[in-house]
């Protein structure tokens, strides 16, 4: 997702998680909470699942994102993980 001057990656999240969302934007625990918090409910579980990046140094922020989604809606988060191709 390209950023334009003065725009943040957070700006378009209220309308849903873009298919091409760049999870490289999630660098901190605050970023992870912001990602999950800005998304509509139906996208939070998928974001929590997809925030994980094998070999990445994003582990603390990925964990924070997964926990934020879990605290918001257990069922949506579980469903996202159960329908993952990785499982």
C-alpha positions, 0 to 999 in steps of 0.5 A: 500500500503506497503512502502519499504525503501526509497519509498514514497506513492507518488512514484506510483501515476503517474501510477494511483490510486491503489485500495488499496491506504491507505488514512491514508497517507494523514495527511496534506493539503500538502499531499492532494495537493500532492495526487491530483497533482501526479495522472493522471486526470481520477483518481483525482475525485475519490481520491477527493471523497475517501479522505473523512473519516467519523469521521476522523481528516483529514477534512482540508486535505480532503477539500484541496484535493477536492478543488485541484481536482475541480480546476484542472477539474470540470467535472472529480470531479463532475462525481466521486461524482455523481457516488459514491455509497454514493449518 
